[in-house]
């Protein structure tokens, strides 16, 4: 299951992503915000969404803010989250393959929707390699 969240800067992006997912019959949970509020704060939405992903094995997070960085920092503060801020599909692939990333953050102001869809596809379809990478992840 995919968990979506954002702030005001990522709101339009997440709305477009939901429409895309609906067309493709991809299931998701929208953890808000439910409406555009220009002065909201990303931690108010990203922190609860991250906790939800961490508490539900096999769930993935896709979070958006202006740069993707703020959402990434908040997400990675939650135990059990391995978030990547990816602006290209190679980074998304390696984060899944080597770090078993379970959250993808997107910079809605920096990444075109078309590119973001490619990044998301790679993120959701890439497999964790395990082995030495699992040993490393177990250390934190």
MOFEN-V364403 format. One record per backbone hydrogen bond with DSSP energy under -0.5 kcal/mol. CO is the residue of the C=O (numbers start at 1). NH is the residue of the N-H. If there is no record, write none. Layout:
# MOFEN-V364403
CO,NH ; CO,NH
This chain:
# MOFEN-V364403
1,60 ; 2,4 ; 2,29 ; 3,62 ; 4,31 ; 5,64 ; 7,10 ; 7,11 ; 8,11 ; 10,14 ; 11,15 ; 12,16 ; 13,17 ; 14,18 ; 15,19 ; 16,20 ; 17,21 ; 18,22 ; 19,23 ; 20,24 ; 21,26 ; 22,25 ; 25,27 ; 27,2 ; 29,4 ; 29,31 ; 32,6 ; 37,40 ; 41,44 ; 42,45 ; 42,46 ; 43,47 ; 45,49 ; 46,50 ; 47,51 ; 48,52 ; 49,53 ; 50,54 ; 51,55 ; 52,56 ; 53,56 ; 55,57 ; 56,59 ; 60,3 ; 61,104 ; 62,5 ; 63,106 ; 64,7 ; 65,108 ; 66,109 ; 66,110 ; 68,72 ; 69,73 ; 70,74 ; 71,75 ; 72,76 ; 73,77 ; 74,77 ; 75,78 ; 78,81 ; 82,102 ; 82,103 ; 84,86 ; 84,105 ; 88,92 ; 89,93 ; 90,94 ; 91,95 ; 92,96 ; 93,97 ; 94,98 ; 94,99 ; 95,99 ; 95,101 ; 96,100 ; 97,129 ; 97,130 ; 102,61 ; 103,84 ; 104,63 ; 105,86 ; 106,65 ; 106,108 ; 107,110 ; 107,111 ; 112,116 ; 113,117 ; 114,118 ; 115,119 ; 116,120 ; 117,121 ; 118,122 ; 119,123 ; 120,124 ; 121,125 ; 122,126 ; 130,133 ; 131,134 ; 131,135 ; 132,136 ; 133,137 ; 134,138 ; 135,139 ; 136,139 ; 137,140
